[in-house]
Amino acid sequence: MSNDNATSTSTSTNININTGASNRQVRLAKRPEGAATRDNWQFTTEAVPEPGDGGVLVKTLSLSLDPAMRGWMNEGKSYIAPVEIGAVMRAGGVGVVAASRHAGFAVGDVVYGTLGVQEYALVPADQVQRSGLVKVDLGLGSITQWLNVLGMPGMTGYFGLMDIGEPKPGETVVVSGAAGAVGQTVGQLARIKGCRAVGIAGGQAKCDWVVNELGFDACIDYKAGPSAVREGLKAHCPKGIDIYFDNVGGEILDAALARLARHARIIICGAISQYNNANSAPAQGPKNYLSLLVNRARMQGMVVFDYAGRYPEAIAEMSAYLKDGRMKSREDVVEGIENFPEALNRLFSGQNFGKLVLQVAAH
Ligand SMILES: NC(=O)c1ccc[n+]([C@@H]2O[C@H](COP(=O)([O-])OP(=O)(O)OC[C@H]3O[C@@H](n4cnc5c(N)ncnc54)[C@H](OP(=O)(O)O)[C@@H]3O)[C@@H](O)[C@H]2O)c1
């Protein structure tokens, strides 16, 4: 997400780079069983650190709250190591450089990186690359858009749809979690690429927004009744589903599998319906998988970080869509680091409307 022309951005945003007296942090206290509660977190306060040679001190402005955080709280093997008990909770975010002894970063630069749920992130010299610290260009999008369409969720939607989905004009693309961060990008991008976009989301308000504001062709409210998804897919995908972008897993994945078109592609992006399973029970697997055989279809998982080297191409394309109005973005901002535990849970109750962001400092 770097942009070398970004050094002037901070001067135009009037971001306060003064460091406070202390650094409030949220640490993982214990691993959850089922949904996380406040008991799973420990709040600590430390002195604001100073960077050593080659290091950078970043003042956190806004953090990305992601469903994946729930997975990082679990023990066990995944695509990334679990957060250790007692460690500051991992989180990506946008901040402003408050002190720097690194030649590539100056005080006032607006940056993206793995900052953690804390007011100040000290990034030592040997962690600058690992934490993905890069300057962001606020000329391309706002801070919250850099956590949404131009950030990790947007990259997920872009590469999942484009690289794995391989959309062709006239095809029907169905995306679950349609009003969320990844979903809003997928549906709009599908339309831009000449496809029909059908969303699946919880509640009429989200469905109305997806159709009326984002221009999806249709949206199915999966909370409208037990057969809502099945009936909705039948009505809105008369020739079947060419691409199913799955953010939720469970029953909705099964309903989509039952309606595939010949040579369909299914992108396994996430399965939020399964993340809070009690006793870490394994995710419910697809029952209708033989539809892959019948329809010569393929189902493929993706991890966005595999595409890190190609983020600039997606950022260039999507920022142009934001500028010319072909793509819109919606972020749902919760203020205050102290509200982190409850804010995170909004993802699992569907209370977030758009990309969920935790604002840690004014900007
Ligand atoms: N593979 C990757 O590299 C990658 C990267 C980023 C994200 N992801 C995955 O992408 C998915 C979406 O992430 P996001 O950041 O865009 O989150 P999001 O969609 O902004 O927020 C989560 C949404 O999930 C829906 N949801 C929650 N519980 C549900 C359930 N039981 N059944 C159906 N829907 C449910 C809610 O929307 P409703 O109100 O519509 O229910 C909620 O708003 C997640 O599964 C995440 O893990 C994967």
The ligand as a Gaussian input file, in Angstrom:
#p B3LYP/6-31G(d) Opt

LIG

0 1
 N       -9.227000     -14.884000       3.107000
 C       -8.777000     -13.674000       3.382000
 O       -7.628000     -13.315000       3.095000
 C       -9.718000     -12.715000       4.045000
 C       -9.381000     -11.356000       4.215000
 C      -10.338000     -10.507000       4.784000
 C      -11.555000     -11.008000       5.212000
 N      -11.807000     -12.333000       5.064000
 C      -13.102000     -12.905000       5.466000
 O      -14.103000     -12.235000       4.739000
 C      -15.302000     -12.242000       5.476000
 C      -15.864000     -10.827000       5.558000
 O      -14.951000     -10.020000       6.287000
 P      -15.229000      -8.453000       6.425000
 O      -14.040000      -7.852000       7.048000
 O      -15.706000      -7.938000       5.126000
 O      -16.403000      -8.417000       7.490000
 P      -17.818000      -7.683000       7.316000
 O      -18.547000      -8.383000       6.236000
 O      -17.589000      -6.227000       7.216000
 O      -18.498000      -7.968000       8.725000
 C      -18.924000      -9.238000       9.059000
 C      -20.377000      -9.472000       8.610000
 O      -20.629000     -10.861000       8.610000
 C      -22.012000     -11.064000       8.708000
 N      -22.283000     -12.188000       9.605000
 C      -21.951000     -12.310000      10.907000
 N      -22.382000     -13.488000      11.391000
 C      -23.000000     -14.116000      10.357000
 C      -23.661000     -15.370000      10.216000
 N      -23.772000     -16.226000      11.248000
 N      -24.178000     -15.695000       9.016000
 C      -24.093000     -14.845000       7.977000
 N      -23.476000     -13.649000       8.036000
 C      -22.934000     -13.296000       9.221000
 C      -22.617000      -9.777000       9.268000
 O      -23.367000      -9.171000       8.222000
 P      -24.970000      -9.419000       8.104000
 O      -25.605000      -8.334000       8.885000
 O      -25.178000      -9.348000       6.646000
 O      -25.229000     -10.763000       8.711000
 C      -21.410000      -8.920000       9.573000
 O      -21.660000      -7.558000       9.358000
 C      -14.975000     -12.866000       6.826000
 O      -15.333000     -14.228000       6.790000
 C      -13.471000     -12.707000       6.913000
 O      -12.885000     -13.660000       7.751000
 C      -10.916000     -13.193000       4.503000

